[in-house]
């Protein structure tokens, strides 16, 4: 199992990169850069490539509406070149609020777009001449374009492609064609009941040449006799996703909370959050939800949590260190993996 962390995308990116670079020597294997509707991730990933030497630099995620498959492939090739072969590209559909509200694109065919982006990115990185007609036409019919192949030679023709997915059909597709999976709000003890069938069905159609599906998941990390209190720091994020990431009936994370068995709580969190009562929404998040998606407590307990994630199929533990000594936490957990 490898160890990674998500870059804080809401603050000062230079400071965040400085902090991540300092953790490389502590054993951190990878960093994942989100985008949302703030700073773009490729710019920050390029800066990370210049500031680090060993760790994998991943996008989590590039949405498949605001970028063409060709641009996704160019980003993968460019990042892999300047990092010396350390790129990983996470792809996904994001959500209707960002895609339609920020990018001004219709939120249609999310699974088909993601599948096409994965397949075309791979073909482009292999330097194939692209003549493809589907959701994306390359070249555009009736225009002046002609089939092309990428001008430069990628460092690797097989930059790992991860997919962020939650719904059964999307997870099935992920298990079939992606190198890795980026689930959100992952609870290892409940993962099989929610995604087990979809993962198995996708794996049955998977090309053996891809190897086993890699899974990146984790949560808050704090070790100490009083560290369990850090679990409450997960409340704002859970409330934001379950309550605020979409309208009623159009929130994938709310659907996930229901699938986990928190149906009444999910409905209440959404009602409170969308009415502007965010602190009440955070308070409505079940204690168990916070506990099971984090790694906070005495050392023996945190070691048990690490094993729970491993047993659930997680191959890269993605943690958010809490406290004044993140390097010590990274070193400690890395020694267990």
C-alpha positions in Angstrom: 0.0 0.0 0.0 1.3 3.5 -0.9 0.7 6.7 1.0 -0.7 10.0 -0.5 -2.4 13.1 0.5 -4.8 15.6 -1.2 -3.4 19.1 -1.8 -5.4 21.9 -0.1 -6.8 23.7 -3.1 -8.6 26.4 -1.3 -5.6 28.2 0.2 -2.3 29.6 -0.9 -1.0 27.1 -3.5 2.7 28.0 -3.1 2.5 27.4 0.7 0.5 24.1 0.1 3.2 22.9 -2.4 6.0 23.8 0.1 4.3 21.7 2.8 3.9 18.7 0.4 7.4 18.9 -0.8 8.7 18.8 2.7 6.7 15.5 3.3 8.4 13.7 0.4 11.4 12.9 2.5 9.1 11.6 5.2 7.9 8.9 2.8 4.9 10.4 1.0 4.4 8.6 -2.3 1.9 10.8 -4.1 -0.1 14.0 -4.0 -3.5 14.6 -5.6 -4.5 18.0 -6.8 -8.1 19.0 -7.0 -9.5 21.7 -9.1 -13.2 22.5 -8.4 -13.8 26.0 -9.7 -10.7 27.6 -8.2 -7.2 27.4 -9.5 -6.6 25.0 -12.3 -4.8 21.9 -11.3 -2.2 21.5 -14.2 -0.5 24.7 -13.3 -0.1 23.6 -9.7 0.9 20.1 -10.8 3.7 21.6 -12.9 5.0 23.5 -9.9 4.9 20.4 -7.8 6.9 18.6 -10.5 9.6 21.2 -10.1 9.6 21.1 -6.3 9.7 17.3 -5.9 11.8 14.5 -7.1 10.1 11.2 -6.4 6.4 11.4 -5.6 3.6 10.7 -8.1 1.7 13.9 -9.0 -2.0 13.2 -9.7 -4.9 15.2 -10.9 -8.0 14.6 -8.8 -9.8 15.4 -11.0 -9.8 16.9 -14.5 -13.5 17.0 -15.5 -14.3 15.6 -18.9 -16.6 18.5 -20.0 -14.3 21.6 -19.8 -11.4 19.8 -21.6 -11.4 17.8 -24.9 -9.9 14.3 -24.8 -7.0 15.7 -26.8 -6.2 18.4 -24.3 -6.4 15.8 -21.4 -3.9 13.7 -23.3 -1.6 16.7 -23.9 -1.8 17.6 -20.1 -0.9 14.0 -19.2 2.0 14.0 -21.7 3.2 17.4 -20.6 3.1 16.7 -16.9 4.8 13.3 -17.4 7.6 14.9 -19.4 8.4 17.6 -16.9 8.1 15.3 -13.9 10.2 12.5 -15.4 7.4 10.0 -15.6 5.6 10.7 -12.4 2.1 11.8 -13.6 -1.2 10.2 -12.8 -4.4 11.7 -14.3 -7.7 11.4 -12.5 -10.8 12.0 -14.6 -14.5 12.4 -13.9 -17.7 14.1 -14.6 -17.7 16.4 -11.6 -21.3 17.5 -11.1 -24.0 19.6 -12.8 -23.5 22.6 -10.7 -19.9 23.1 -11.6 -20.2 21.8 -15.2 -23.3 23.9 -16.1 -22.9 26.8 -13.7 -19.2 27.4 -14.1 -18.2 25.9 -17.4 -21.4 26.5 -19.2 -21.7 23.1 -20.6 -24.7 20.8 -20.7 -24.3 18.0 -18.2 -25.0 15.1 -20.5 -23.7 11.6 -21.1 -21.3 11.6 -18.1 -20.3 8.0 -18.3 -20.0 8.0 -22.1 -17.8 11.1 -21.9 -15.6 9.6 -19.3 -15.2 6.3 -21.1 -14.4 8.2 -24.3 -11.8 10.4 -22.6 -10.0 7.4 -21.1 -9.9 5.5 -24.4 -8.9 8.5 -26.5 -6.2 9.6 -24.0 -4.6 6.2 -24.2 -4.7 6.2 -28.0 -3.2 9.6 -28.2 -0.4 8.8 -25.7 0.4 5.7 -27.9 0.8 8.2 -30.8 -2.0 6.8 -32.9 -3.4 8.8 -35.7 -6.9 9.7 -34.3 -9.9 9.3 -36.6 -12.7 8.9 -34.0 -16.4 9.8 -34.2 -18.5 9.6 -31.1 -19.4 12.2 -28.5 -16.2 13.9 -29.7 -15.4 14.0 -33.4 -11.7 14.0 -34.3 -11.5 15.5 -36.8 -14.8 17.5 -37.0 -16.8 16.3 -40.0 -17.1 18.8 -42.9 -14.3 21.0 -41.6 -10.7 21.6 -42.6 -9.2 19.3 -40.0 -7.5 16.0 -40.8 -6.6 13.0 -38.5 -3.6 13.8 -36.4 -1.3 12.2 -33.9 0.3 14.0 -31.0 3.3 16.1 -32.2 5.7 15.3 -29.3 6.7 11.9 -28.0 5.3 11.1 -24.6 7.7 9.9 -21.9 5.3 7.0 -21.2 2.5 5.7 -23.5 0.6 4.5 -20.5 0.3 7.3 -18.0 -2.1 5.9 -15.3 -5.7 7.0 -15.7 -7.9 7.1 -12.6 -11.6 7.7 -12.6 -13.7 9.4 -9.9 -17.0 7.5 -9.7 -19.7 6.7 -7.2 -22.8 5.4 -9.0 -23.1 1.7 -9.9 -22.9 2.2 -13.7 -19.9 4.6 -13.4 -18.1 2.3 -10.9 -18.7 -0.7 -13.2 -17.1 1.3 -16.1 -14.2 2.3 -13.9 -13.5 -1.3 -12.9 -13.6 -2.3 -16.5 -11.3 0.3 -18.2 -9.5 2.5 -15.7 -6.1 2.0 -14.1 -7.4 3.3 -10.8 -10.5 4.4 -8.9 -10.9 7.6 -6.9 -14.0 7.2 -4.7 -15.2 10.0 -2.3 -16.4 9.7 1.3 -15.1 6.1 1.3 -16.1 3.9 4.3 -14.2 0.6 4.1 -16.6 -1.4 6.2 -19.5 -0.4 4.0 -17.8 -0.3 0.6 -18.6 -3.8 -0.4 -22.3 -3.5 0.2 -22.4 -0.3 -1.9 -20.0 -1.1 -4.7 -19.1 -4.8 -4.5 -21.4 -5.9 -7.3 -20.5 -3.1 -9.7 -16.8 -3.7 -9.1 -17.1 -7.4 -9.7 -19.1 -6.9 -12.9 -16.6 -4.4 -14.2 -13.6 -6.6 -13.3 -15.2 -9.4 -15.3 -14.9 -7.3 -18.4 -11.5 -5.9 -17.6 -8.5 -6.4 -20.0 -5.9 -8.4 -18.0 -3.2 -6.3 -19.5 -4.4 -3.4 -17.2 -3.5 -5.3 -14.1 -5.6 -5.1 -10.9 -7.6 -1.9 -10.3 -5.8 0.5 -7.9 -8.0 2.3 -5.3 -7.2 5.6 -3.6 -9.1 6.4 -0.4 -8.6 7.5 3.2 -9.3 10.4 5.4 -8.2 12.5 8.3 -5.1 11.2 10.2 -4.4 11.9 13.8 -2.5 9.6 16.3 -2.7 10.0 20.1 -4.7 9.2 23.1 -6.9 12.3 22.5 -6.8 12.2 18.7 -10.3 10.8 18.4 -11.5 14.4 18.7 -10.0 15.2 15.3 -12.8 13.1 13.7 -15.1 16.1 14.1 -13.0 18.0 11.6 -14.6 15.7 9.0 -18.1 17.1 9.7 -17.8 20.3 7.4 -16.7 18.2 4.4 -19.3 15.5 4.9 -22.0 18.1 5.3 -20.8 20.1 2.3 -20.9 17.0 0.0 -24.0 15.3 1.4 -25.9 18.5 1.9 -24.6 21.0 -0.6 -23.2 19.3 -3.7 -26.4 19.3 -5.8 -30.1 19.9 -5.6 -32.4 17.4 -3.9 -32.5 14.2 -6.1 -29.4 15.3 -8.0 -26.7 14.9 -5.3 -24.5 11.8 -5.8 -23.0 12.1 -2.4 -26.4 12.2 -0.7 -27.3 9.1 -2.6 -24.1 7.5 -1.3 -24.9 8.4 2.3 -28.3 6.8 1.8 -26.7 3.6 0.4 -24.4 3.5 3.5 -27.6 3.4 5.6 -27.9 7.0 6.7 -31.1 7.8 4.9 -32.8 9.9 7.5 -29.6 11.7 8.4 -28.8 12.4 4.7 -32.2 14.0 4.2 -31.8 16.1 7.3 -28.3 17.2 6.4 -29.4 18.3 2.9 -32.4 20.1 4.2 -30.4 22.1 6.7 -27.5 22.8 4.4 -29.6 24.1 1.5 -31.5 26.3 3.9 -28.3 28.0 5.0 -28.0 26.3 8.4 -24.6 24.8 7.8 -23.5 24.4 11.4 -26.7 22.5 12.1 -26.0 20.3 9.1 -22.6 19.6 10.4 -24.0 18.6 13.8 -26.4 16.3 12.0 -23.6 14.2 10.5 -23.6 10.8 12.4 -20.6 10.3 14.7 -20.2 6.8 13.0 -19.9 8.4 9.6 -17.0 10.7 10.8 -15.3 7.8 12.6 -15.4 5.2 9.8 -14.1 7.5 7.1 -11.1 8.7 9.2 -8.0 7.4 10.9 -8.0 9.2 14.2 -7.3 7.8 17.7 -4.6 5.9 19.6 -1.9 4.2 17.6 -3.3 0.7 18.0 -6.7 2.0 16.8 -5.2 3.8 13.8 -3.3 0.7 12.8 -6.6 -1.1 12.8 -8.1 1.6 10.6 -5.2 1.2 8.1 -5.9 -2.5 7.9 -9.6 -1.9 7.4 -8.8 0.3 4.3 -6.4 -2.3 3.1 -8.9 -5.1 3.4 -11.5 -3.0 1.5 -9.1 -3.0 -1.5 -7.4 0.4 -1.0 -4.0 0.3 -2.6 -3.1 4.0 -1.9 -4.0 5.4 1.5 -4.9 9.1 1.0 -4.6 10.9 4.3 -5.0 14.5 5.7 -2.5 14.8 8.6 -4.0 16.8 11.5 -1.7 18.6 14.0 1.6 20.4 14.1 3.8 17.5 13.0 2.5 16.1 9.7 5.9 14.7 8.8 5.9 12.5 12.0 2.4 11.2 11.1 3.5 10.4 7.5 6.7 8.6 8.7 4.7 6.6 11.3 2.0 5.4 8.9 4.5 4.8 6.1 6.4 2.4 8.4 3.2 0.3 8.8 2.5 -0.1 5.1 
